[in-house]
Amino acid sequence: TGIFVYIFLTVVSGFIIGWDIQITYFTSLLNLGTGYLSHINLTGNLSIWGALVRIFSGNQLLIKIIGIITSLVLFISSLVNIKRTKKDFDLNFLLEFSLFLAFVMIVSPLTESHHLFILCLPFFIIYKISPSPSFLKRGNFVLYAISFLLINLKYAFSTITFLHSGVFSLLYNMKLYGCVILFILTINLCHKMNKVINTE
């Protein structure tokens, strides 16, 4: 569902802003071996691509390899876990949509802080459709709270220059870590809901 939504929005945006602009945009995404990586680093990119550019600046081949592998692993994890909830269409749609949003924020070529507002929907969905209060107790509640705070608190490291490259840039990626935790929480909820469905 999430993939079809993305395709639909891409087609609609093509008619609105023009296909020439769309083609230029996607060409720049595919041309990751040139200055585009430097551009997304400078604009405060919070996705995995921005993190990789900051950590491995200058090694564009390594950035490509790690970025593509990470994206594929997350995508396959989404498909495997969504498949387990097919017995309940409404539940499947909500979980798939939540996973899709978290996945896009992580692997998008450009994710900025104002884009993360949309993640309020997965947080709400996790809270509302948890199979029992026990899901948001103990470890899961801690992860839920940490993810929410990392993503939603107003902070930025753009003015701290030593965090812009190298190993110290790992501290720059706190909002990315929040997105990854949210992704993991949604997958855990898939497992939990699958057990509930199978016992009904």
Secondary structure, 3 states (H helix, E strand, C coil): CHHHHHHHHHHHHHHHHCHHHHHHHHHHHHCCCCCHHHHHHHCCCCCHHHHHHHHCCCCHHHHHHHHHHHHHHHHHHHHHHHHCCCCCHHHHHHHHHHHHHHHHHHHCCCCCHHHHHHHHHHHHHHHHHCCCHHHHCHHHHHHHHHHHHHHHCCCCCCCCHHHCCCHHHHHHHHHHHHHHHHHHHHHHHHHHHHHHHHHC
